[in-house]
Amino acid sequence: MHYEIREPLEDESDEMGRVHVKAWATTYGGIVSEQYIRTLSVEAHAEDWKQRIISSADFVRVATLEGRIVGLVHTCFARTVPVEFSHEFLGELNSIYVVKEYHRLGIGRALFDGGVHWLKTSGINSMFLWVIDSNPAKHFYERMHGIPIVRKQIPFAEKVVEGIGYGWRSL
Ligand SMILES: CC(C)(COP(=O)(O)OP(=O)(O)OC[C@H]1O[C@@H](n2cnc3c(N)ncnc32)[C@H](O)[C@@H]1OP(=O)(O)O)[C@@H](O)C(=O)NCCC(=O)NCCS
């Protein structure tokens, strides 16, 4: 299966919003409350992706397969690193999503590596991200050599879930 990793066009943000919400629903159904998932707005996420594309300050890429978007990544300078680790982790993987039907084909790794490459060429050699403990994606991050650094309780609507912060001290 031949996929492509490339910069999205501004008018692809609607499709990115749909992929984002679909990936969220398939990943977090049963983990966070159904009520929270129902509040996710394709339009709001499409607008967020559009603003990221327009600003071009961060690393935003899509994975496409036969012309359709099947994956998204957003990597940026650190934003949510706890203050006690802020000197250690300067980059952040903000989001990475691959449509479920296309998991385990190497697309996630290609998106992840693209973000790492962008950070390194921006002079940043460390990275941090948050993942929910019960999300199997944490095993993907471990496969990418991430190390669990810190835990916190994250409220999602009426449910509270356990989050883990993973770090890469040397990319
Ligand atoms: C996490 C995610 C992006 C991984 O994408 P993917 O395309 O399936 O990953 P890849 O095929 O590139 O896998 C790379 C390696 O990680 C391993 N891996 C991927 N997912 C894994 C999992 N759930 N458990 C264990 N290993 C996993 C693969 O086996 C592969 O190992 P290899 O190097 O030995 O071949 C994808 O599962 C996803 O989109 N999940 C839903 C959204 C999500 O949870 N995003 C993260 C929010 S914090």
The ligand as an SDF file (V2000), in Angstrom:
LIG
                    3D

 48 50  0  0  0  0  0  0  0  0999 V2000
   -0.7320    5.4520   17.5980 C   0  0  0  0  0  0  0  0  0  0  0  0
   -0.9230    5.3550   16.0850 C   0  0  0  0  0  0  0  0  0  0  0  0
   -0.7330    6.7380   15.4790 C   0  0  0  0  0  0  0  0  0  0  0  0
    0.1240    4.3910   15.5150 C   0  0  0  0  0  0  0  0  0  0  0  0
   -0.0070    4.4090   14.1090 O   0  0  0  0  0  0  0  0  0  0  0  0
    0.3220    3.1300   13.1830 P   0  0  0  0  0  0  0  0  0  0  0  0
    0.3250    3.6220   11.7780 O   0  0  0  0  0  0  0  0  0  0  0  0
   -0.5650    2.0000   13.5140 O   0  0  0  0  0  0  0  0  0  0  0  0
    1.8120    2.7880   13.6530 O   0  0  0  0  0  0  0  0  0  0  0  0
    2.9540    2.0670   12.7750 P   0  0  0  0  0  0  0  0  0  0  0  0
    2.3510    1.0570   11.8780 O   0  0  0  0  0  0  0  0  0  0  0  0
    3.8160    3.1120   12.1370 O   0  0  0  0  0  0  0  0  0  0  0  0
    3.7740    1.3250   13.9240 O   0  0  0  0  0  0  0  0  0  0  0  0
    5.1430    1.6100   14.2490 C   0  0  0  0  0  0  0  0  0  0  0  0
    5.5930    0.5640   15.2600 C   0  0  0  0  0  0  0  0  0  0  0  0
    4.8180    0.7090   16.4560 O   0  0  0  0  0  0  0  0  0  0  0  0
    4.1280   -0.5270   16.7270 C   0  0  0  0  0  0  0  0  0  0  0  0
    2.7920   -0.2100   17.2260 N   0  0  0  0  0  0  0  0  0  0  0  0
    1.8630    0.5890   16.6440 C   0  0  0  0  0  0  0  0  0  0  0  0
    0.7420    0.6030   17.3970 N   0  0  0  0  0  0  0  0  0  0  0  0
    0.9820   -0.2190   18.4400 C   0  0  0  0  0  0  0  0  0  0  0  0
    0.1960   -0.6440   19.5470 C   0  0  0  0  0  0  0  0  0  0  0  0
   -1.0490   -0.2050   19.7340 N   0  0  0  0  0  0  0  0  0  0  0  0
    0.7540   -1.5170   20.4370 N   0  0  0  0  0  0  0  0  0  0  0  0
    2.0140   -1.9660   20.2750 C   0  0  0  0  0  0  0  0  0  0  0  0
    2.8220   -1.5990   19.2270 N   0  0  0  0  0  0  0  0  0  0  0  0
    2.2890   -0.7380   18.3260 C   0  0  0  0  0  0  0  0  0  0  0  0
    4.0570   -1.2370   15.4020 C   0  0  0  0  0  0  0  0  0  0  0  0
    3.9030   -2.6260   15.5680 O   0  0  0  0  0  0  0  0  0  0  0  0
    5.3700   -0.8690   14.7710 C   0  0  0  0  0  0  0  0  0  0  0  0
    6.3850   -1.6770   15.3390 O   0  0  0  0  0  0  0  0  0  0  0  0
    7.6500   -2.1860   14.4790 P   0  0  0  0  0  0  0  0  0  0  0  0
    8.5860   -1.0220   14.4420 O   0  0  0  0  0  0  0  0  0  0  0  0
    8.1650   -3.3200   15.2640 O   0  0  0  0  0  0  0  0  0  0  0  0
    7.1440   -2.5760   13.1300 O   0  0  0  0  0  0  0  0  0  0  0  0
   -2.3140    4.7880   15.7410 C   0  0  0  0  0  0  0  0  0  0  0  0
   -2.4990    3.6060   16.4720 O   0  0  0  0  0  0  0  0  0  0  0  0
   -3.4700    5.7220   16.0320 C   0  0  0  0  0  0  0  0  0  0  0  0
   -3.7630    6.6240   15.2450 O   0  0  0  0  0  0  0  0  0  0  0  0
   -4.1790    5.4810   17.1410 N   0  0  0  0  0  0  0  0  0  0  0  0
   -5.4170    6.1950   17.3940 C   0  0  0  0  0  0  0  0  0  0  0  0
   -5.2140    7.6570   17.6910 C   0  0  0  0  0  0  0  0  0  0  0  0
   -4.3720    7.8820   18.9210 C   0  0  0  0  0  0  0  0  0  0  0  0
   -4.5600    7.2410   19.9390 O   0  0  0  0  0  0  0  0  0  0  0  0
   -3.4390    8.8380   18.8040 N   0  0  0  0  0  0  0  0  0  0  0  0
   -2.5890    9.2060   19.9100 C   0  0  0  0  0  0  0  0  0  0  0  0
   -3.2800   10.1240   20.8170 C   0  0  0  0  0  0  0  0  0  0  0  0
   -2.2420   10.5040   22.2040 S   0  0  0  0  0  0  0  0  0  0  0  0
  1  2  1  0
  2  3  1  0
  2  4  1  0
  2 36  1  0
  4  5  1  0
  5  6  1  0
  6  7  2  0
  6  8  1  0
  6  9  1  0
  9 10  1  0
 10 11  2  0
 10 12  1  0
 10 13  1  0
 13 14  1  0
 14 15  1  0
 15 16  1  0
 15 30  1  0
 16 17  1  0
 17 18  1  0
 17 28  1  0
 18 19  1  0
 18 27  1  0
 19 20  2  0
 20 21  1  0
 21 22  1  0
 21 27  2  0
 22 23  1  0
 22 24  2  0
 24 25  1  0
 25 26  2  0
 26 27  1  0
 28 29  1  0
 28 30  1  0
 30 31  1  0
 31 32  1  0
 32 33  2  0
 32 34  1  0
 32 35  1  0
 36 37  1  0
 36 38  1  0
 38 39  2  0
 38 40  1  0
 40 41  1  0
 41 42  1  0
 42 43  1  0
 43 44  2  0
 43 45  1  0
 45 46  1  0
 46 47  1  0
 47 48  1  0
M  END
$$$$
